[in-house]
Amino acid sequence: MIIHITEKFIGRRLDAAISEILPNMSRTQIQKYIKNGVVLCDRNKIENLSKKISNPCEIEIKIEDFYNDNDYEITPENIDLKVIFEDEHIVIINKPPGTVCHPAPGHKTGTIANALAYKFKNLSDIGGKTRPGIVHRLDKDTSGIMLIAKTNAAHRAFSELFANYKGKLIKRKYICFVFGVPKEKTGRIETFLSRHPRFRQQYAPSDTAGKKAITLYSVVESVYFSSTKAISKINCELLTGRTHQIRVHMKYIGNHLIGDGVYGKTKIEETYPELIKNFPRQALHSSELSFIHPITAEFLQFKTNLPKDLETLEKFFIL
């Protein structure tokens, strides 16, 4: 895989720049590739892990050289996979809640990756053997639309499309249910996101540190259970695709997602119905994906309905 580092990245760390261009790869993963000598800068191996960019350059990531016959292999599993669309380049699926995207510690089987390996003969291998075709991820308990790449060419093209939000060539929309009512009915949340300094599995907003994260939101409807306690249904559009972005941004404006065990409210008042207080997962659904196909130049738009568990929350808004 070859990517080009442009002038805008001069002065930045190389691993950070690659991670921004290829958001499906974590910075830790890129550093591992650098350590193992499979990342070349202008055809030369990178000796310094903290190398900073001094001029535009060509980066080649030879992932195929990183793996060997002893590496972990995905076990194909006959898991129900809801395919919305398929062509020779990509697949669009509707991910159910409670399913992990790819194998990780504690989740070696039963993942979306295992299901993909069973259903499709050829998938992109840019993300490595444990992430066949996975261009972007949804959290385990987030449901909805996911895009899968069949070919490396499609994977590269869509990775750049996801990263280049300013191009307005792709739109990602979500529906979420939150505690309270945002002060503004519509808004733009813009922060930087980075690893939480204490809790490394979490992300924290910052004015300066991390990757830029931008979320647009609009309140669809709110319902009150008392004069001060309410929940709201909110539409969100991602202009960037950072890990846990919507969950962190909703907490940032004081409207935690219902059911979020990581970023949610630490204490839920008795005023709320039991269903809301004990909702088993973060109330977040990837509802819409639209883009200009970078290979066929077609405009494609996909929408999904709320899954049944989120429909139970939506019923609170029906008078």
N, C-alpha and C positions, 0 to 999 in steps of 0.2 A: 504494500500500500504506500502510495506517495502523496504527500501533502506539501503545500507551499506556505512558508512563513513569510508574511508580508511586513512592510515597514512599520505598521501600527504596533507590532509586537516587540520592536527594538527596546532593549532595556529590561524586558520581562524574562523570567525563568523559562527555559525551553519546555520543561515538563508541564508548566502551567499553560503555556500557549497551545501545546498539543491537546491538552485536556479541554480547552475552550473550543478548539476547532472540531474535536471529536468527542462530544459530550457523553457518548456511550462508553467511553473509556475513563475509568477513574484515574486520578493523579497517581495513586499508589500502584495501579496496574502499569502505567506508563513508566514509572520509576523502576519497576521490576524488569520491564523490557530493556531499559537503558542499562541496568546493572548486568544483564545477560548479553549485552552487545548486539541486540537485534534492532536498535534504532540508529540509523546513519544520518549524519548531517553533511550534506554535499558529498555523500559517498564515504565519509569517514566515521569511524566509531566514536562515540562520545565518551570521553574519559571522566569528565566532571559531572556528577549527578546534579549539581546546582548550577549548571552552565546557563549563562545569560545570553540573550540574543543580541549580537552586535550589528548584524546586517541581514537582509532578506536571504533566505536559504531554502533548499529543498530537503525535506525530511522523508526518509524511507523507513517504514516500520516492517521488518521482515518477520511477521508473526509466525509464519510457517517454520522458521528456524528455531523458534522457542520451544516447540513441542517435540516430543519423541514418543516412541511406542509405549513407554511406561506411564504416560500421562493419563489422567482420568478421562474416561470416555462416557459420553451421555448414553444412558440406556433407553432405547425407544420404549415408550409405554402407550398403550391404547387408552388414552384419556380423552374424554369428550372435548372437542375443540370447536367453538362456534365461529365458523369462517363467514365473514360478511362479504368479502371480495377477494378475488385472486386473478392475477395475470402472470405472465412469464417472469416478471421482475419482483413483484411484491405480493404479500398476503395481508389482509386486514382481518383481525379477529376481535371478538368481544370477550374480554377476559372476565371470568367470574371472580367475586371477592373471595378472599381466603386462599388464593393460589399464588405461590412464589413464582417469579419469572424464570429464574435459572438456579441450578444447584448452588448451595452455599452451606456453611457449617450448620448442621441440624436439618437440612432440607436437601438430601441427595437425590430423592426421587419425588414423583408426583408434581413436578414443576411444568410450567409452560414449555420450557426447553425440551423436556422428555416427551411431551405430547407432540411438539413440532418434529422431533427426530423420527417419530413413528409415522406421522402423516405425510411428510414431504421428503422426497429423495435427496434433493439438492437445496441447500441453504447457504447463505453467506457465512464465511468463517472468520471474518474480520474481528469479531469480538472474542475469538478464541473458541476452543472446543466445547466449553461449558455454556456458551451463549450463542448457539447457532441461529443466525438470522435476526437476532434481537438488536434493533436499532435504538430503541428507547425503552425504558422500564416503567412499570407501574408498581407502586408498593404492594406488598402482599394483600392488604385489605382494601385496596382501591380497585374498583371495577371499571370495565369499559373498554374503549377502543385502543388497540395497540397495532402498530405497523411492524411487519416482519419483512426482511429482505431475503429474496431467493439468491441473488447474485452479489458478488463483491462490488460490482459497478453500481448497482442500485443502493447498496449499503453506504458507499462513499457519498453518493449523490444526496441521499436523504439525511445523512449525518450533517452534511454541510447546510442542507436546507433547514434542519432543526436549529443549527447554530446561528444561522444568518437571519434572525428574527426581523431585522430592519428591512429585509427584502420584501416582506409581506407576501411571500409566496406560499406560506403555510399558516394555517390557523388551528390552534388546539384549544378546545373549550371544555369546561368541566362544570358540573353541578355539585354544590355542596350544601350541607345544612349546618348551621352554626348557632351557638348560644348568643342571645342578645340581638340588637339591631345596630348596624354600623352607623356612625354619626352622619356620614354622607351616603346617599343612596347609590351613587356611582363614584368610582375613584380609581386611582392608579397608585399602586404600592410599588415603590422602587427602593431597593436596598442592595447591599452586598450580603451574600450568605457564605459562611465558612463553618468548619467543624466547631462544635461547642468546646470551649476550653477544658471543661471537666467531664462532660458526658460525650464520649467520642462517637457514639452512634447517632447523636443528634446534631442538628444544624442551628446556627444562631444568626440573627440579622446584625448587620454592622453598617456604619456609614462609610467605611473605607476598606475593610479587610474582606477578602474572598472574591467570589464571582458575582457579577451584577445579576440581579434577579428582578424581573418586572412582571407584575400581575395586574390586569385590569379586572374590575369587578362591578357588578350591578345587582342590587337587591331586587329579587323577583317579588317577594311577599314576606310579611312578618306576621306572627300570631303571638298574642300575649296570654300568659297564664295568671298573671297578676299585674299590678300597676308598674312593676319594675322588672318582671321576668318574662322573657320572650325568646323565641327562636326565629331564624330567618332562613329562607331558601335563597341561595345566591348563585348567579352565573359568574364564572371566572374564565378569563382568556389568558393564556400564557404567552408572553412575548419572549420569555426565556424558559428553558427547561431544566431547572436545578432540582436536585434531590430534596424531597419534602417541601417544595416551594410553596404550594398553596397552604399546606398545614402550618408552616412557619409564618407566612404572611397574614393568615387569618388571626393567629395568636398575636401577632405584632400589632394589629389594630384593635385587639381586645375582644375578638369574636372567635373563640376556640371552636374547632370542629366538634360536633357531637360524636361521641364514641371514640375519640382519639386518645388512646392510652399513653401516648408519649408527650404530645403537645397540648392535650386537653385540659379542661378545668380540673384543679386539684380537689375542689369540693363543690358538689352540685346541690343546690338548695332543694328542700322538700317540696317547694311549689311545683316543680316539674313533674310530669307524669312518669311512671315507672319505666315505660318504654324508652323514653329519652335518657333517663338517668342510667339505664343499664344497656344502652345500645351497644352491641358487641364489636363494632368495628368503626373506623373513621368513616363518617358519612360523606364520601367523596366518590364521584363517578366521572370518568372520561366520556363525555357525551357526544362530542363532535370533532371530526378531523376533516379538514379540507385543504387541498393543495393543487398546485400545477405540477403534474407528474414530470419530474426532471428528465425522464427518458422518452416518454411518449408525447409530452407537451399537452396532455389532456387535463382539463379541470375535473377533479374528483371531489365529491363531498360525501361523508358518511356520518350517520347519526344513529344513536342507540337509545332505547328507552331505559328508564330507571329499572334496576333489578327489583325483585319483590320486597327485599328488606327495606330499601329506600322508599318504595311506594308506601310502606306503612308510616314513615315519617311525613310523607307528602299529604297523607290524609288529614293531618292536623290543620292543614291550610284550606281544606274544603269545608265550607260552611253548611 
